[in-house]
Amino acid sequence: MSTSFLDQPAATQGLRHAPTSIALHWITAVLVVLLFIIGKTIDYAPKGPLRIDYRSLHMLLGITLGVVLVVRIVWRSTRGGMLPALDQGLLLVIARATHYLLYALMVVTVGLGITNVWVQGDSIFNLVQVPQLVPGDRALIHQVGDFHALCADAVVIVAGLHSAAALFHHFVMRDATLRRMLPWGAR
């Protein structure tokens, strides 16, 4: 059984996530969107320095996402504690499962991205050449790239469902789920 915002104690309704949790959440969201857009448009960049720089930006942002994920996981497991749940029962299980799935998908996507760089042997801003681990293995290059893209698509789909659920909570259930994570608003 789910409880509505009106059924929650006043103290629970006004709670917000820690500023660090909020910042890490929104930095992650922005990075995921940017990485997805760049990843889907890299092949449209003309071959040569522009495409190398565009791919390099994608790699740099991917590494940044990896660092943010490590910080988020450490923060959440040591200091970032969870607020009292506004959901109960099945909704709570779904919410927690979605969060774990998002974390797992992002970690796997970043890991596959790093693997992709080493399998291909990439140039980063024409300054650093990453050596190719398995020279000439075109099948492996395509396979890793395809898995990376598939996981990135899954991240965006699950993040979209996560966003839709937050909007459902805000507009239909009228609880504080979304307000707890917004970067603005009264404490």
Secondary structure as UniProt FT lines:
FT   HELIX           5..7
FT   HELIX           10..13
FT   HELIX           19..41
FT   HELIX           42..44
FT   TURN            47..48
FT   HELIX           49..78
FT   HELIX           89..120
FT   STRAND          123..124
FT   TURN            125..127
FT   STRAND          128..129
FT   TURN            135..136
FT   HELIX           138..168
FT   HELIX           169..173
FT   TURN            177..181
//
